[in-house]
Amino acid sequence: MERIQIYFLTCIFDELPDEIVVDASSKTSLEDENLLNSNGDLEIKNFQMFICKTKTGDEIICNHPTDDNYRSVIVKQADLKKRAVDLGIDEDSYDKRSNVSFDRRFIF
């Protein structure tokens, strides 16, 4: 019988910046991106599983919407534009060139 070894390392950060810069001109926050856990902290888990081969992975533990329309954390700009149109969000309320301006509070 093979022995499975699993190692977890979890880090929780509670002193977070009010905003983060995604690129040179786009600012947002971890809260607006739904990347905080239920205590309002950033929680990152790293795991390694050893069987025959080494498997590793990283996870962010957060309160992200679970509705089928909102499952993907990583959404391409074209998909964000379509989602905004489908939800009837006023086009004057966001910059179509910036992913951050598609305010996830309205989309989620």
Phi, psi and omega per residue, in radians:
M1 nan 2.293 3.130
E2 -1.316 2.542 3.089
R3 -1.748 2.249 3.125
I4 -1.766 2.235 3.069
Q5 -2.014 2.243 3.118
I6 -2.178 2.273 3.109
Y7 -2.088 2.357 3.104
F8 -2.135 2.451 2.979
L9 -2.265 2.065 -3.130
T10 -2.058 2.284 3.087
C11 -2.051 2.348 3.104
I12 -2.087 2.191 -3.124
F13 -1.921 2.170 -3.114
D14 -1.972 -0.187 3.066
E15 -1.791 1.601 -3.002
L16 -1.916 2.635 3.080
P17 -1.234 2.651 3.096
D18 -1.170 -0.555 3.101
E19 -2.520 2.731 3.080
I20 -2.180 2.625 3.128
V21 -1.741 2.072 -3.109
V22 -1.441 -0.756 3.003
D23 -2.510 -2.958 -3.012
A24 -0.997 -0.484 -3.040
S25 -2.186 -0.008 -3.067
S26 -1.956 2.136 3.119
K27 -2.048 2.540 3.111
T28 -2.677 -2.967 3.072
S29 -2.352 2.790 3.099
L30 -1.094 -0.613 3.109
E31 -1.152 -0.798 3.135
D32 -1.107 -0.478 3.124
E33 -1.555 0.088 3.137
N34 1.011 0.765 -3.108
L35 -1.920 0.257 -3.138
L36 -1.839 2.639 3.107
N37 -1.385 -3.046 -3.046
S38 -1.166 -0.279 3.085
N39 -1.664 0.040 -3.119
G40 1.425 0.317 -3.138
D41 -1.889 2.774 3.022
L42 -1.536 2.101 -3.085
E43 -2.122 2.086 -3.116
I44 -2.100 2.252 -3.129
K45 -2.025 2.310 3.055
N46 -2.017 2.335 3.132
F47 -2.352 2.657 3.046
Q48 -2.332 2.324 3.138
M49 -2.150 2.271 -3.119
F50 -2.032 2.094 2.996
I51 -2.186 -1.747 3.013
C52 -1.673 -0.569 3.138
K53 -2.098 2.747 3.111
T54 -1.533 2.257 3.052
K55 -2.146 2.352 3.107
T56 -2.290 2.831 3.107
G57 -2.927 2.824 3.078
D58 -2.214 2.543 3.113
E59 -2.383 2.616 2.929
I60 -1.904 2.191 3.134
I61 -1.605 1.994 -3.054
C62 -2.614 2.931 3.078
N63 -1.664 1.405 -3.134
H64 -1.729 2.510 3.130
P65 -0.955 2.496 -3.107
T66 -1.908 -0.036 3.093
D67 -1.001 2.498 -3.095
D68 -0.930 -0.598 -3.123
N69 -1.238 -0.262 -2.980
Y70 -2.199 0.359 -3.025
R71 -1.202 -0.618 -3.045
S72 -1.396 2.193 3.066
V73 -1.344 -0.632 -3.121
I74 -1.726 1.948 -3.106
V75 -2.185 2.278 3.112
K76 -1.202 2.699 -3.079
Q77 -1.002 -0.709 3.132
A78 -1.078 -0.674 3.117
D79 -1.217 -0.625 3.066
L80 -1.106 -0.746 3.120
K81 -1.057 -0.795 -3.138
K82 -1.100 -0.752 -3.141
R83 -1.087 -0.709 3.122
A84 -1.101 -0.736 3.109
V85 -1.139 -0.803 -3.139
D86 -1.047 -0.586 -3.135
L87 -1.522 -0.048 3.098
G88 1.265 0.506 3.129
I89 -1.350 2.304 -3.111
D90 -0.998 2.152 -3.095
E91 -1.103 -0.405 3.119
D92 -1.338 -0.161 -3.083
S93 -1.569 -0.026 3.128
Y94 -2.569 2.744 3.094
D95 -1.620 2.010 -3.065
K96 -1.155 -0.225 -3.133
R97 -1.563 -0.154 -3.036
S98 -2.142 2.118 3.104
N99 -1.049 -0.653 -3.100
V100 -1.139 -0.572 -3.108
S101 -1.210 -0.309 3.012
F102 -1.308 1.461 -2.984
D103 -0.998 1.944 -3.090
R104 -1.093 -0.347 3.069
R105 -1.128 -0.536 3.099
F106 -1.473 -0.659 -3.059
I107 -1.339 -0.619 -3.141
F108 -1.611 nan nan
